[in-house]
Amino acid sequence: MSYTFANNIVLHDSNNPSSYLFKMFQPNVSVAFNNNIYWVSKPTADPSAGLQFGDAGETWVRWRASGPDSSSVFVVPQFTSPDYCMYYLQATSPALKRGFNQLEYLRTPTGCEPN
């Protein structure tokens, strides 16, 4: 089995300084990663510090050097107002510059329902 994980904006919002972003729990599954934007909501000087990628728990640098996500980046996607569930991209967003399309909602994002 194989699939492609490409052209996504991935938010990592965890207080755990050492956690997996991607870990496969199925043997013989091949995943191609490409052109993704990773965003840590509470970044440090190195936003990828402490995050682990793949089954081996590789660092971002080693993960990319081994092939996956070679064209992906850690960058703030510049949503209009994520604290208020407004995930539209600002005109200056690096996501738009990388060819991403503006998000269109068919329903309210999970966790953003009115009280």
PyMOL commands that set and color helices and strands:
alter all, ss='L'
color gray80, all
select helices_A, chain A and resi 60-65+82-84+94-97
alter helices_A, ss='H'
color red, helices_A
select strands_A, chain A and resi 2-6+9-12+19-22+30-34+37-40+51-53+73-74+79-81+86-89
alter strands_A, ss='S'
color yellow, strands_A
deselect
rebuild
show_as cartoon
